[in-house]
Amino acid sequence: MLLPTLLAMTLHQAPSSLTTVSEQSGWTRTGRYSEVESLCRAFPKAFPGKVRCDTIGTTPEGRPLLALVASADGTLTPAAAARKQRPVVFFQGGIHSGEIDGKDAGFWLLRDLLAGKEQPGVLKRVTAVFVPVFNVDGHERFGPNHRPNQNGPEEMGWRATAQNLNLNRDYAKAEAPEMVALLKYLHAWDPLVYADLHATNGAKFEHDVSVGIEPQKSGPAALRELGVKLREELFTELESQQHLPVPFYPSFIEDDDPSSGFAYGVPPPRFSHAYWAAHRRFGVLVETHSWKPYAERVKATRHVVASLLRLVARDGAALRAAVKAADATDAAGKTREVVLAWKNTEQQRTIDFRGYAYERGASDVSGQTWIRYDDTKPQVWKVPYFEEIQPALTAPLPAGGYLVPPAHAAWVEAKLATHGLRSQRLSKPVASAAVERFRATEAKWSIQSVENRQTLNVKGAWEPQSQALPAGTLYVPVAQEGVELVAHLFEPTGPDSLLSWGFFNAHFEQKEYVEDYVLEPFARELLAKDASVKAEWEAKLKDPAFAKDARARLRFFYERHPARDVQLRVYPVLRIQAAPQGLAAGKPAKP
């Protein structure tokens, strides 16, 4: 009975110009991007003074990246929202354009909100910002076979962009043109809640939607408390609407083995909701279940976003106050450490998870174990749930901030501006400053590229030293809003640091060498005149692997040669415990 009900809800009194292809098809199809462009023009005409259509960027293939802003009282710009202290909810569809539920749900919901058919008056208390399709070029790579593990629509877009980048891995490194445009727009609006609308991959089960919210288990305590409250009230509403929500991403701990259970996770800020949580706001990841019919998925997405709008409209003052307090703490420099990675503890509890009967057995095709679901036989799985998390990597912050040398300052400065972070150049050189330098004792590149970058994992330590600072050096203070992201970007061992993403790889590549025929006599001379080196050498030779490795043996002496590159494996970004001398007059402005 679902489709007739949905059709009655959507077509009754709906302006024909605002009725989507999806609705007209009975939720079997989704429109092309030309429909988004048409609707973005049509909404302001249908609801004058209550809707804006913004072009926020242009994709690599030349398409406009569009957003709809809706407010019943005309609060349609970031400046107007700031003046009125109006809470803002920002939601987007199509970051993965095969998972397009959010686009059709958003148009449907906004039309009914503006017409007063849904939550009359709510848009007088909250401004809705809606990006129908984030990955526009991927959306237009349209076809019927892009999501074989998904039940509709008949055709849909592609996961990655025209540059083959996954936008939901790009938030921290911010390389895709679409990402740069969206982040500037996002920071201009500064929403209390940023919701990213997806559909899952994976197993078959009865639950129809997962909603991940942070801060809830990470971040400042006051925000965690509000995040839990937001999630609990949202789930109460969803359950009253006959949904079966779960608060974690429903991916098994061991692939294709339901009995392995589930774990709650807090990802790094390369992901949308973690990125916004790192800015002390609420990031929401919505994942409808891909095996549910498209009509059900769109309805579930609509209900989640509608509830978020209602709850934020109601609690906007409390949410704003908590966010403002967290910002003040960061801006005052009171945040002294940042968790860069989280892990689950061994603590678990058994949960009832509504799945289907299944069998697992050996495959004569692949030779591995494979799973077969019988979705005619609902079954309650009693599985472990690893809910507790703890820090896996924590970075203490310098009292001052980070220093980026002039050779890298321009591109880093631009990236920080995209992230809404402050920085400032040294207008004159500093002859000597007490700083900390990170030297890697181990550096390993990924075997293959990740999102078009050769990632780098390092081990090492910060060490104190004195160093001159040239004019043009970029200073990034930690006493600022968004300090958590500052730490993620600049602490070298973090999973989403600029170093880890490969932006500084050249500093870990050896450029100068000493020929073997030069090292051989040098080695003999050094062993003859330096007893401590000789003792260290003899100890190293007791390691069979070292003793058999000619290159390692010669490198032992290269590292003691006066011609060695003393900057090799030295991270060019420094830490400093106070703002350096030589900064331009005035406080650096937030972009």
C-alpha positions as a printed Julia matrix, in Angstrom:
591×3 Matrix{Float64}:
  0.0     0.0     0.0
  3.04    2.28    0.17
  3.18    3.52   -3.43
 -0.46    4.67   -3.66
 -0.07    6.46   -0.34
  3.09    8.21   -1.46
  1.55    9.22   -4.76
 -1.47   10.67   -3.01
  0.77   12.59   -0.62
  2.98   14.03   -3.33
  0.63   14.73   -6.22
 -2.3    16.13   -4.27
 -2.21   19.92   -4.72
  1.45   19.82   -5.83
  2.38   22.58   -8.28
  3.01   20.74  -11.54
  6.25   22.64  -12.13
  7.6    21.3    -8.82
  6.62   17.66   -9.29
  9.74   15.6    -9.91
 10.33   12.85  -12.43
 10.62   10.52   -9.47
  7.15   11.36   -8.19
  5.6    11.23  -11.65
  7.1     7.76  -12.23
  5.73    6.35   -8.97
  9.22    6.42   -7.45
 10.81    4.13  -10.02
 12.98    6.71  -11.76
 15.03    9.8   -10.92
 15.55   12.84  -13.12
 18.68   14.09  -14.84
 20.53   17.17  -13.65
 18.6    19.4   -16.04
 15.65   18.79  -13.72
 17.64   20.15  -10.77
 18.44   23.27  -12.79
 14.79   23.69  -13.74
 13.53   23.2   -10.18
 16.11   25.61   -8.81
 14.59   28.27  -11.05
 10.99   27.18  -10.43
 11.0    27.15   -6.61
 11.68   30.9    -6.2
  8.92   31.65   -8.7
  6.44   29.39   -6.93
  7.34   30.79   -3.48
  8.56   34.37   -4.02
 10.59   35.83   -1.21
 10.88   32.47    0.5
 13.43   30.64   -1.68
 16.77   31.43   -3.26
 18.58   29.44   -5.94
 22.36   29.83   -5.48
 25.11   28.8    -7.85
 27.98   27.92   -5.53
 30.51   26.65   -8.04
 31.2    25.05  -11.39
 32.19   21.41  -11.85
 35.21   20.26  -13.87
 32.85   19.44  -16.74
 31.3    22.91  -16.62
 28.02   22.26  -14.83
 26.64   24.58  -12.15
 26.7    23.35   -8.55
 23.36   24.54   -7.2
 21.74   25.07   -3.81
 18.22   25.99   -2.69
 17.76   28.14    0.4
 14.3    28.13    2.01
 12.9    30.36    4.76
  9.29   31.37    5.26
 10.28   34.84    6.5
 12.94   35.54    3.88
 16.04   34.76    5.93
 17.86   33.64    2.81
 21.49   34.75    3.21
 24.22   33.87    5.7
 24.36   37.5     6.83
 20.62   37.61    7.48
 20.74   34.33    9.4
 23.63   35.6    11.52
 21.83   38.86   12.33
 18.69   37.03   13.44
 20.67   34.24   15.15
 18.58   31.96   12.97
 19.5    28.24   13.24
 20.46   26.69    9.91
 20.18   23.07    8.77
 22.26   22.24    5.69
 21.5    18.96    3.9
 22.84   17.53    0.68
 22.15   14.67   -1.7
 24.23   12.92   -4.27
 27.73   13.12   -2.85
 27.69    9.58   -4.24
 25.36   10.11   -7.15
 24.2     6.53   -7.4
 22.81    7.01   -3.89
 20.39    9.68   -4.96
 17.61    9.36   -2.37
 18.42   12.74   -0.85
 17.8    14.69   -4.04
 14.24   13.48   -4.56
 13.42   13.52   -0.84
 14.7    17.07   -0.47
 12.66   18.53   -3.32
  9.54   16.74   -2.1
 10.03   17.93    1.49
 10.89   21.53    0.67
  7.85   21.9    -1.54
  5.54   20.69    1.22
  7.26   22.79    3.88
  6.93   25.94    1.81
  3.31   25.14    0.94
  2.52   24.66    4.63
  1.51   21.01    4.18
  4.37   19.79    6.36
  5.21   21.34    9.77
  3.52   24.7     9.16
  5.64   27.56   10.45
  8.85   25.6    10.92
 10.64   27.59    8.21
 10.01   30.76   10.22
 12.29   29.34   12.91
 14.96   27.56   10.88
 16.54   28.18    7.49
 16.97   25.13    5.26
 19.92   24.98    2.85
 19.65   22.15    0.34
 22.26   20.99   -2.18
 20.3    18.5    -4.31
 23.35   16.95   -5.97
 26.9    17.51   -4.72
 28.62   15.25   -7.25
 27.03   16.75  -10.36
 29.36   15.32  -13.01
 29.04   11.88  -11.43
 25.26   12.29  -11.5
 25.38   12.73  -15.27
 27.38    9.54  -15.73
 23.94    8.02  -15.84
 23.11    4.36  -16.31
 21.08    1.32  -15.21
 23.9    -0.85  -13.81
 25.77    1.42  -11.42
 24.37    0.04   -8.17
 23.72   -3.7    -8.57
 23.37   -3.96   -4.79
 20.56   -1.39   -4.72
 16.81   -1.61   -5.36
 16.1     1.33   -7.69
 15.79    3.8    -9.22
 15.97    2.33  -12.72
 18.96    4.49  -13.64
 21.23    6.61  -11.51
 24.57    8.4   -11.46
 28.06    7.28  -10.51
 29.87    7.23   -7.17
 32.9     9.31   -8.14
 33.38   12.67   -9.86
 34.53   13.28  -13.43
 38.06   13.36  -11.98
 37.25    9.97  -10.41
 37.49   11.34   -6.88
 35.28   10.18   -4.02
 34.04   13.43   -2.48
 33.32   11.73    0.82
 37.03   11.15    1.29
 38.01   14.69    0.34
 36.84   16.93    3.17
 40.16   17.3     5.0
 42.45   17.44    1.96
 39.9    19.51   -0.03
 41.26   18.93   -3.52
 38.22   18.47   -5.75
 36.87   21.76   -7.2
 33.4    20.74   -6.08
 34.66   20.3    -2.52
 36.4    23.66   -2.4
 33.23   25.38   -3.61
 30.97   23.53   -1.18
 33.19   24.07    1.87
 33.31   27.82    1.29
 29.53   27.86    1.03
 29.16   25.6     4.08
 31.38   27.81    6.22
 29.57   30.93    5.04
 26.27   29.49    6.31
 27.84   27.91    9.43
 24.88   25.55   10.02
 24.23   23.97   13.39
 23.51   20.68   11.59
 25.06   19.39    8.37
 23.36   16.24    7.04
 24.87   14.1     4.28
 22.29   11.82    2.63
 23.39    8.37    1.36
 22.23    4.81    0.73
 24.25    1.91    2.13
 26.15   -0.88    0.48
 26.29   -4.31    2.0
 24.12   -6.97    3.57
 20.41   -7.68    3.52
 18.35   -6.95    6.65
 15.09   -5.33    7.75
 16.41   -2.07    9.22
 15.74    0.71    6.74
 17.96    3.59    7.85
 21.03    4.32    9.92
 21.76    7.76   11.33
 25.21    8.59   12.65
 25.61   11.82   14.62
 28.72   13.41   16.05
 29.45   14.89   18.53
 27.86   12.04   20.43
 30.8     9.97   21.6
 33.55   12.4    20.58
 34.01   16.14   21.02
 33.21   18.46   23.94
 31.01   17.0    26.68
 28.26   19.61   26.34
 27.95   18.93   22.62
 28.01   15.16   23.17
 25.06   15.48   25.53
 23.09   17.47   22.97
 24.07   15.03   20.22
 22.69   12.11   22.21
 19.49   14.04   22.89
 19.13   14.89   19.19
 19.63   11.28   18.18
 17.25    9.88   20.79
 14.43   12.25   19.88
 15.02   11.73   16.18
 14.82    7.96   16.63
 11.62    8.27   18.66
 10.02   10.14   15.78
 11.34    7.71   13.16
 10.1     4.71   15.1
  6.66    6.32   15.43
  6.65    6.51   11.63
  7.3     2.75   11.4
 11.0     3.03   10.58
 13.68    0.77   12.05
 16.66    3.1    12.57
 20.06    2.08   13.91
 22.66    4.48   15.37
 25.71    2.9    13.68
 26.76    2.17   10.13
 25.46   -1.4     9.57
 28.62   -2.97    8.21
 29.69   -6.28    9.75
 32.97   -6.38   11.62
 33.9    -9.3     9.38
 32.64   -9.05    5.81
 29.68  -11.3     5.02
 29.51  -12.7     8.55
 26.48  -11.36   10.46
 27.53  -13.21   13.6
 30.6   -10.96   13.91
 28.28   -8.09   14.8
 28.73   -4.35   14.56
 30.88   -1.57   15.98
 30.28    2.1    16.59
 32.91    4.18   14.83
 34.12    7.78   14.8
 35.87    8.37   11.48
 38.51   11.01   10.66
 37.48   14.32    9.07
 37.94   13.16    5.49
 34.28   12.17    5.92
 31.44   14.7     5.87
 29.85   14.33    9.31
 33.2    13.9    11.08
 34.49   17.02    9.34
 31.63   19.15   10.63
 31.89   17.65   14.11
 35.56   18.68   14.13
 34.26   22.25   13.79
 32.15   21.83   16.97
 28.87   21.54   15.09
 26.64   18.54   14.47
 27.47   16.28   11.54
 24.81   13.77   10.49
 25.34   10.78    8.22
 22.07    9.34    6.89
 22.22    5.94    5.2
 19.02    4.39    3.9
 19.21    0.67    3.27
 20.0     0.04   -0.4
 17.84   -3.1    -0.69
 14.66   -1.28    0.29
 12.51   -0.06   -2.65
 13.39    3.44   -3.78
 10.02    4.77   -2.62
 10.7     3.59    0.93
 14.21    5.0     0.93
 13.07    8.43   -0.25
 10.34    8.46    2.4
 12.82    7.52    5.15
 15.2    10.27    4.03
 12.38   12.81    3.99
 11.36   11.84    7.52
 14.92   12.17    8.85
 15.44   15.63    7.36
 11.97   16.82    8.41
 12.64   15.73   11.98
 16.05   17.41   12.02
 14.48   20.67   10.87
 11.78   20.48   13.53
 14.17   19.6    16.35
 16.69   22.28   15.39
 13.91   24.87   15.05
 12.74   23.97   18.53
 16.15   23.71   20.21
 18.08   26.23   18.14
 18.87   28.54   21.03
 20.32   25.77   23.2
 22.31   24.35   20.3
 23.68   27.76   19.37
 24.68   28.47   22.97
 26.58   25.19   23.25
 28.33   25.74   19.92
 29.24   29.29   20.9
 30.71   28.09   24.19
 32.78   25.43   22.43
 34.03   28.04   19.95
 35.0    30.34   22.81
 36.98   27.57   24.5
 38.88   26.88   21.29
 39.44   30.55   20.47
 40.85   31.16   23.96
 43.47   28.47   23.45
 42.02   26.27   26.19
 41.91   23.15   23.98
 45.23   21.52   24.78
 45.0    18.18   22.99
 43.08   16.61   20.13
 42.14   12.99   19.48
 43.27   12.16   15.95
 41.96    8.58   15.85
 39.54    6.41   17.81
 39.25    2.69   18.39
 36.76    0.3    19.93
 37.38   -1.31   23.28
 36.74   -5.0    23.88
 33.54   -4.19   25.76
 30.47   -5.47   23.95
 26.8    -6.15   24.49
 24.4    -8.4    22.62
 21.75   -6.66   20.54
 18.74   -7.87   18.61
 19.22   -6.98   14.96
 16.42   -7.63   12.5
 17.91   -9.54    9.59
 16.93  -12.48    7.4
 17.69  -16.17    7.41
 21.0   -16.86    5.71
 23.5   -19.57    4.92
 27.26  -19.32    4.65
 29.25  -21.91    2.8
 32.18  -22.59    0.52
 32.02  -21.24   -3.03
 33.09  -23.38   -5.97
 33.5   -20.15   -7.97
 35.72  -18.02   -5.75
 36.98  -20.63   -3.35
 35.97  -18.46   -0.42
 33.03  -18.45    1.93
 29.94  -16.73    0.56
 26.59  -15.8     2.03
 23.05  -16.4     0.74
 20.11  -14.48    2.23
 16.49  -15.57    2.2
 14.61  -12.28    2.44
 11.3   -14.13    2.65
 12.25  -15.26    6.16
 12.81  -12.41    8.63
 15.04  -13.43   11.49
 16.28  -11.69   14.62
 20.04  -11.93   14.88
 21.56  -11.79   18.35
 24.95  -10.28   17.62
 27.7    -8.44   19.5
 27.75   -4.66   19.38
 31.02   -2.92   20.23
 29.71    0.45   21.3
 32.48    1.8    23.5
 35.32    3.8    21.95
 38.53    5.25   23.26
 41.32    7.4    21.82
 43.78    5.51   19.63
 45.98    8.53   18.84
 46.05   11.8    20.77
 48.15   14.84   19.95
 49.09   17.46   22.56
 48.95   20.91   20.97
 51.66   23.56   21.0
 50.81   26.63   23.05
 51.33   28.85   20.02
 50.68   27.11   16.74
 52.23   25.77   13.56
 54.67   27.39   11.14
 54.62   26.67    7.42
 57.72   27.73    5.44
 57.32   30.21    2.55
 57.86   27.45   -0.02
 54.54   25.88    1.02
 52.76   28.88    2.52
 50.65   29.91   -0.48
 48.86   26.62   -1.11
 48.48   25.88    2.62
 47.06   29.36    3.22
 44.47   28.8     0.47
 43.49   25.43    1.9
 43.08   26.88    5.38
 40.83   29.62    3.98
 38.67   26.92    2.37
 38.32   25.32    5.8
 37.4    28.59    7.5
 40.65   28.63    9.48
 42.83   31.63   10.35
 46.48   32.08    9.47
 48.92   34.98    9.22
 52.22   35.65    7.43
 55.43   36.91    8.98
 56.08   40.35    7.49
 59.75   40.32    8.5
 62.27   37.58    9.24
 63.05   36.26   12.69
 66.74   35.58   13.25
 66.18   32.79   15.74
 63.1    31.2    17.26
 62.63   28.31   19.67
 60.6    25.78   17.72
 59.9    22.06   17.49
 60.83   20.02   14.42
 59.52   16.57   13.49
 62.04   14.12   12.07
 60.68   10.79   10.82
 62.49    7.66   11.91
 60.29    5.6     9.57
 58.4     6.56    6.43
 56.27    4.2     4.35
 54.27    5.07    1.26
 51.09    3.28    0.31
 51.59    0.55   -2.29
 48.96    2.11   -4.52
 47.5     5.59   -4.73
 44.54    6.59   -2.58
 42.2     9.23   -4.01
 44.86   10.29   -6.5
 47.55   10.66   -3.82
 50.44    8.51   -2.69
 49.76    8.46    1.04
 52.56    8.39    3.59
 52.73    6.92    7.08
 55.47    8.19    9.36
 56.84    7.5    12.79
 59.05    9.93   14.64
 59.01   12.63   17.28
 59.0    16.38   17.72
 62.38   17.7    18.9
 63.26   21.21   20.17
 65.67   23.42   18.26
 66.39   27.03   17.33
 65.72   28.09   13.77
 65.48   31.24   11.7
 62.06   32.07   10.29
 62.02   33.8     6.89
 59.6    36.55    6.01
 56.55   35.0     4.4
 56.39   32.12    6.87
 52.76   31.22    7.6
 51.68   31.09   11.24
 48.6    29.01   12.11
 47.49   29.69   15.69
 45.87   26.94   17.72
 43.83   29.52   19.64
 41.04   29.62   17.09
 37.7    28.12   16.24
 38.26   24.88   14.35
 41.43   23.98   16.26
 40.55   20.28   16.07
 40.83   20.4    12.3
 44.07   22.4    12.6
 45.54   19.5    14.56
 44.23   16.94   12.09
 45.87   18.82    9.22
 49.26   19.52   10.79
 50.05   16.74   13.27
 52.08   14.46   10.97
 51.04   11.08   12.35
 47.31   11.77   12.07
 45.41    9.8     9.41
 44.13   12.97    7.7
 47.2    15.18    8.04
 48.49   16.95    4.97
 51.64   14.89    5.39
 49.7    11.61    5.52
 47.84   12.61    2.34
 51.16   13.03    0.55
 51.37   16.81    0.23
 54.93   16.8     1.59
 56.23   13.61   -0.02
 59.2    15.31   -1.7
 60.71   15.99    1.72
 60.92   12.24    2.34
 62.58   11.41   -1.0
 66.35   11.28   -1.14
 67.69   13.7    -3.77
 71.47   13.6    -3.29
 73.67   10.51   -3.01
 77.22    9.47   -2.24
 78.65    6.84   -4.59
 79.67    3.5    -3.18
 83.31    3.96   -4.15
 83.37    7.09   -1.98
 81.58    5.48    0.95
 83.84    2.39    1.05
 87.06    4.23    2.06
 85.09    6.64    4.27
 83.65    3.68    6.17
 87.1     2.25    6.86
 88.47    5.6     8.01
 85.5     6.19   10.31
 85.73    2.74   11.89
 89.43    3.23   12.49
 89.12    6.6    14.22
 85.75    6.44   16.05
 85.41    3.68   18.65
 81.74    4.47   19.35
 80.81    4.11   15.67
 82.78    0.86   15.52
 80.9    -0.52   18.52
 77.56    0.48   17.0
 78.58   -1.11   13.69
 79.54   -4.39   15.31
 76.23   -4.46   17.2
 74.3    -3.89   13.96
 76.14   -6.76   12.27
 74.63   -9.16   14.79
 71.31   -8.62   13.02
 71.3   -11.24   10.2
 68.99   -9.18    8.01
 71.22   -6.13    8.28
 74.37   -8.17    7.78
 73.03   -9.57    4.48
 71.8    -6.22    3.14
 74.57   -4.4     1.27
 72.52   -1.25    0.83
 71.67   -1.08    4.53
 75.31   -1.56    5.44
 76.44    1.3     3.23
 73.56    3.49    4.38
 74.86    3.13    7.93
 77.94    5.05    6.81
 76.09    7.46    4.49
 74.08    8.66    7.49
 77.39    9.55    9.21
 78.98   11.21    6.17
 79.3    15.02    6.26
 77.62   15.22    2.81
 74.43   13.54    3.96
 71.14   15.42    3.52
 70.33   16.58    7.05
 66.85   17.7     5.9
 65.83   14.27    4.6
 62.73   12.98    6.4
 62.29   16.3     8.19
 58.71   17.57    8.13
 58.86   21.19    6.94
 56.06   22.36    9.26
 57.25   23.5    12.71
 55.53   23.93   16.05
 56.04   26.96   18.28
 54.97   27.62   21.85
 54.09   31.3    21.39
 53.16   33.57   18.51
 56.39   34.44   16.68
 57.81   37.94   16.35
 57.49   39.53   12.94
 53.76   39.02   12.38
 51.9    41.67   10.44
 50.08   44.16   12.65
 46.55   43.23   13.67
 44.79   39.97   14.38
 44.42   37.59   11.45
 40.86   37.58   10.21
 38.77   34.47    9.8
 38.13   33.86    6.08
